[in-house]
Amino acid sequence: MKADDFLNWMEKAKCSSAIDVVRVLGVGRNQAQRWVASAKAGDDVEVKLTVALAMSACARQLNRWPD
């Protein structure tokens, strides 16, 4: 995923930091920190397809997956 796409997703999902990404997606803290740091540095962010689908759902205020 391109850095701009990830940063745009963060804005739509109302994530201002890595801890918000953890809360919204349910991913590990270290992974979220790597993603945010890479995106802010302008580097591509490598996410799996399932995470990208969850990101899309969260940006539309839908549940990422059933609990």
DSSP file (Angstrom, degrees, kcal/mol; ACC not computed):
  #  RESIDUE AA STRUCTURE BP1 BP2  ACC     N-H-->O    O-->H-N    N-H-->O    O-->H-N    TCO  KAPPA ALPHA  PHI   PSI    X-CA   Y-CA   Z-CA
    1    1 A M              0   0    0      0, 0.0    44,-3.3     0, 0.0     2,-0.0   0.000 360.0 360.0 360.0 136.9    0.0    0.0    0.0
    2    2 A K     >  -     0   0    0     42,-0.2     4,-2.2     1,-0.1     5,-0.2  -0.355 360.0-118.7 -68.3 150.1    1.3    3.4   -0.9
    3    3 A A  H  > S+     0   0    0     39,-0.3     4,-2.6     1,-0.2     5,-0.2   0.895 114.2  52.2 -57.5 -43.4    2.2    5.7    2.0
    4    4 A D  H  > S+     0   0    0      1,-0.2     4,-2.5     2,-0.2    -1,-0.2   0.886 108.0  51.9 -62.8 -38.8   -0.4    8.3    1.0
    5    5 A D  H  > S+     0   0    0      2,-0.2     4,-2.3     1,-0.2    -1,-0.2   0.912 110.8  47.7 -63.4 -42.5   -3.1    5.7    0.9
    6    6 A F  H  X S+     0   0    0     -4,-2.2     4,-2.5     2,-0.2    -2,-0.2   0.926 112.8  47.7 -65.4 -43.9   -2.2    4.5    4.4
    7    7 A L  H  X S+     0   0    0     -4,-2.6     4,-1.9     2,-0.2    -2,-0.2   0.881 111.2  51.3 -65.4 -37.5   -2.2    8.1    5.7
    8    8 A N  H  X S+     0   0    0     -4,-2.5     4,-2.4    -5,-0.2    -1,-0.2   0.901 109.4  50.8 -64.2 -40.2   -5.5    8.8    4.0
    9    9 A W  H  X S+     0   0    0     -4,-2.3     4,-2.9     1,-0.2    -2,-0.2   0.925 106.8  54.1 -62.2 -43.6   -6.9    5.7    5.6
   10   10 A M  H  <>S+     0   0    0     -4,-2.5     5,-3.5     1,-0.2     4,-0.3   0.906 109.8  48.3 -56.8 -41.2   -5.7    6.8    9.1
   11   11 A E  H ><5S+     0   0    0     -4,-1.9     3,-1.0     3,-0.2    -1,-0.2   0.935 113.3  45.8 -65.2 -46.7   -7.5   10.1    8.6
   12   12 A K  H 3<5S+     0   0    0     -4,-2.4    -2,-0.2     1,-0.3    -1,-0.2   0.855 114.8  47.7 -65.4 -35.0  -10.8    8.4    7.5
   13   13 A A  T 3<5S-     0   0    0     -4,-2.9    -1,-0.3    -5,-0.2    -2,-0.2   0.418 114.3-119.0 -86.3   2.1  -10.6    5.9   10.4
   14   14 A K  T < 5 +     0   0    0     -3,-1.0     2,-0.6    -4,-0.3    -3,-0.2   0.895  61.0 151.1  61.3  43.1   -9.8    8.8   12.8
   15   15 A C      < +     0   0    0     -5,-3.5    -1,-0.2    -6,-0.2    -2,-0.1  -0.926  20.1 170.4-105.6 122.1   -6.4    7.3   13.7
   16   16 A S        +     0   0    0     -2,-0.6     2,-0.3    -3,-0.1    -1,-0.1   0.540  66.9  15.3-106.1  -9.8   -3.8    9.9   14.8
   17   17 A S  S  > S-     0   0    0     -7,-0.1     4,-1.5     1,-0.1     3,-0.4  -0.919  86.1 -91.2-152.3 175.5   -1.2    7.5   16.1
   18   18 A A  H  > S+     0   0    0     -2,-0.3     4,-2.3     1,-0.2     5,-0.2   0.852 120.7  59.6 -62.7 -35.1   -0.1    3.9   16.1
   19   19 A I  H  > S+     0   0    0      1,-0.2     4,-2.1     2,-0.2    -1,-0.2   0.850 103.4  52.0 -65.2 -32.2   -2.1    3.1   19.2
   20   20 A D  H  > S+     0   0    0     -3,-0.4     4,-2.6     2,-0.2    -1,-0.2   0.882 107.3  52.3 -68.1 -37.7   -5.2    4.2   17.4
   21   21 A V  H  X S+     0   0    0     -4,-1.5     4,-2.8     2,-0.2     5,-0.5   0.908 109.1  50.6 -62.9 -41.6   -4.3    1.8   14.6
   22   22 A V  H  X S+     0   0    0     -4,-2.3     4,-2.2     1,-0.2     5,-0.2   0.935 112.7  46.3 -59.1 -47.4   -4.0   -1.0   17.2
   23   23 A R  H  < S+     0   0    0     -4,-2.1    -2,-0.2     1,-0.2    -1,-0.2   0.902 117.8  41.5 -64.0 -42.8   -7.4   -0.1   18.7
   24   24 A V  H  < S+     0   0    0     -4,-2.6    40,-0.2     1,-0.1    -2,-0.2   0.910 128.7  26.0 -74.7 -43.5   -9.1    0.1   15.3
   25   25 A L  H  < S-     0   0    0     -4,-2.8    -3,-0.2    -5,-0.2    -2,-0.2   0.674  93.5-129.3 -97.8 -18.8   -7.6   -3.0   13.6
   26   26 A G     <  +     0   0    0     -4,-2.2    -4,-0.2    -5,-0.5     2,-0.1   0.793  58.6 142.0  73.9  26.5   -6.6   -5.1   16.5
   27   27 A V        -     0   0    0     -6,-0.4    -1,-0.2    -5,-0.2    -2,-0.1  -0.457  58.6 -77.9 -92.8 171.0   -3.1   -5.6   15.2
   28   28 A G     >  -     0   0    0     -2,-0.1     4,-2.3     1,-0.1     5,-0.2  -0.309  34.9-121.9 -68.7 152.4    0.1   -5.7   17.4
   29   29 A R  H  > S+     0   0    0      1,-0.2     4,-2.3     2,-0.2     5,-0.2   0.906 111.2  49.8 -61.8 -44.3    1.6   -2.6   18.7
   30   30 A N  H  > S+     0   0    0      2,-0.2     4,-2.1     1,-0.2    -1,-0.2   0.899 110.8  50.0 -64.4 -40.1    5.0   -3.1   17.0
   31   31 A Q  H  > S+     0   0    0      2,-0.2     4,-2.5     1,-0.2    -1,-0.2   0.936 111.1  48.7 -63.1 -46.2    3.4   -3.8   13.7
   32   32 A A  H  X S+     0   0    0     -4,-2.3     4,-2.5     1,-0.2     5,-0.2   0.896 110.0  52.0 -61.9 -40.4    1.2   -0.6   13.9
   33   33 A Q  H  X S+     0   0    0     -4,-2.3     4,-2.4     1,-0.2    -1,-0.2   0.897 109.7  49.4 -63.4 -39.9    4.3    1.4   14.9
   34   34 A R  H  X S+     0   0    0     -4,-2.1     4,-2.6     2,-0.2     5,-0.2   0.925 111.8  48.9 -63.7 -44.3    6.2    0.1   11.8
   35   35 A W  H  X S+     0   0    0     -4,-2.5     4,-2.7     2,-0.2     5,-0.2   0.944 114.0  44.4 -60.8 -49.0    3.3    0.9    9.5
   36   36 A V  H  X S+     0   0    0     -4,-2.5     4,-2.6     1,-0.2     5,-0.2   0.917 114.6  48.6 -64.8 -43.6    2.8    4.5   10.8
   37   37 A A  H  X S+     0   0    0     -4,-2.4     4,-1.5    -5,-0.2     6,-0.2   0.918 113.2  47.9 -62.8 -43.2    6.6    5.2   10.8
   38   38 A S  H  <>S+     0   0    0     -4,-2.6     5,-2.7    -5,-0.2     4,-0.5   0.934 113.0  47.8 -62.6 -46.2    7.0    3.9    7.2
   39   39 A A  H ><5S+     0   0    0     -4,-2.7     3,-1.2     1,-0.2    -2,-0.2   0.911 111.5  49.4 -63.0 -43.0    4.0    5.8    6.0
   40   40 A K  H 3<5S+     0   0    0     -4,-2.6    -1,-0.2     1,-0.3    -2,-0.2   0.784 109.1  53.6 -68.4 -25.8    5.1    9.1    7.6
   41   41 A A  T 3<5S-     0   0    0     -4,-1.5    -1,-0.3    -5,-0.2    -2,-0.2   0.522 121.1-110.5 -83.1  -6.0    8.6    8.5    6.1
   42   42 A G  T < 5S+     0   0    0     -3,-1.2   -39,-0.3    -4,-0.5     2,-0.2   0.554  74.0 134.9  89.4   8.5    7.0    8.2    2.6
   43   43 A D      < -     0   0    0     -5,-2.7    -1,-0.3    -6,-0.2    -2,-0.1  -0.591  62.8 -97.7 -89.7 152.6    7.7    4.4    2.3
   44   44 A D        -     0   0    0     -2,-0.2     2,-0.5   -42,-0.1   -42,-0.2  -0.334  34.2-133.6 -63.6 150.0    5.2    1.9    1.1
   45   45 A V        -     0   0    0    -44,-3.3     2,-0.8    -7,-0.1   -10,-0.1  -0.938  10.5-141.6-111.1 124.5    3.4   -0.1    3.8
   46   46 A E        +     0   0    0     -2,-0.5     2,-0.4     0, 0.0   -11,-0.0  -0.769  31.5 164.8 -91.3 111.2    3.1   -3.8    3.4
   47   47 A V        -     0   0    0     -2,-0.8     2,-0.1   -12,-0.0    -2,-0.0  -0.948  35.8-115.1-124.6 147.1   -0.3   -5.1    4.6
   48   48 A K     >  -     0   0    0     -2,-0.4     4,-2.4     1,-0.1     3,-0.2  -0.363  31.8-109.5 -74.2 159.5   -1.9   -8.4    4.0
   49   49 A L  H  > S+     0   0    0      1,-0.2     4,-2.3     2,-0.2     5,-0.2   0.887 118.4  53.8 -58.4 -41.6   -5.1   -8.6    1.9
   50   50 A T  H  > S+     0   0    0      1,-0.2     4,-1.9     2,-0.2    -1,-0.2   0.881 109.6  48.0 -63.7 -36.6   -7.2   -9.5    5.0
   51   51 A V  H  > S+     0   0    0     -3,-0.2     4,-2.7     2,-0.2    -1,-0.2   0.896 109.3  53.6 -69.6 -39.6   -5.9   -6.4    6.8
   52   52 A A  H  X S+     0   0    0     -4,-2.4     4,-2.1     1,-0.2    -2,-0.2   0.889 109.0  49.3 -61.7 -38.6   -6.6   -4.2    3.8
   53   53 A L  H  X S+     0   0    0     -4,-2.3     4,-2.2     2,-0.2    -1,-0.2   0.904 111.2  49.1 -66.6 -40.6  -10.2   -5.4    3.8
   54   54 A A  H  X S+     0   0    0     -4,-1.9     4,-2.6     2,-0.2    -2,-0.2   0.893 109.6  52.6 -64.1 -39.1  -10.5   -4.7    7.5
   55   55 A M  H  X S+     0   0    0     -4,-2.7     4,-2.3     2,-0.2    -2,-0.2   0.914 108.3  50.6 -62.1 -42.5   -9.0   -1.3    6.9
   56   56 A S  H  X S+     0   0    0     -4,-2.1     4,-0.9     1,-0.2    -2,-0.2   0.915 111.6  47.7 -61.9 -43.6  -11.6   -0.6    4.2
   57   57 A A  H ><>S+     0   0    0     -4,-2.2     5,-2.9     1,-0.2     3,-0.7   0.919 111.7  50.0 -63.8 -43.6  -14.4   -1.7    6.5
   58   58 A C  H ><5S+     0   0    0     -4,-2.6     3,-1.8     1,-0.2    -1,-0.2   0.871 104.9  56.9 -65.0 -36.9  -13.2    0.5    9.4
   59   59 A A  H 3<5S+     0   0    0     -4,-2.3    -1,-0.2     1,-0.3    -2,-0.2   0.755 109.0  47.8 -65.5 -22.5  -12.9    3.5    7.1
   60   60 A R  T <<5S-     0   0    0     -4,-0.9    -1,-0.3    -3,-0.7    -2,-0.2   0.177 121.1-109.7-101.4  15.4  -16.6    3.1    6.4
   61   61 A Q  T < 5S+     0   0    0     -3,-1.8     2,-0.2     1,-0.2    -3,-0.2   0.795  75.6 134.0  60.4  32.9  -17.4    2.7   10.1
   62   62 A L      < -     0   0    0     -5,-2.9    -1,-0.2    -6,-0.1     2,-0.2  -0.680  67.3 -87.4-101.8 163.2  -18.2   -1.1    9.7
   63   63 A N        -     0   0    0     -2,-0.2    -1,-0.1     1,-0.1    -5,-0.0  -0.491  29.1-138.3 -68.2 139.1  -17.0   -3.8   12.0
   64   64 A R  S    S-     0   0    0      1,-0.3    -1,-0.1   -40,-0.2    -7,-0.1   0.886  77.7 -32.7 -67.5 -38.6  -13.6   -5.2   10.9
   65   65 A W  S    S-     0   0    0     -8,-0.0    -1,-0.3   -11,-0.0   -11,-0.0  -0.904  82.3 -73.8-171.6 157.5  -14.8   -8.8   11.6
   66   66 A P              0   0    0      0, 0.0     0, 0.0     0, 0.0     0, 0.0  -0.282 360.0 360.0 -62.9 142.9  -17.1  -10.4   14.0
   67   67 A D              0   0    0      0, 0.0    -3,-0.0     0, 0.0     0, 0.0   0.436 360.0 360.0 -84.4 360.0  -15.9  -10.7   17.6
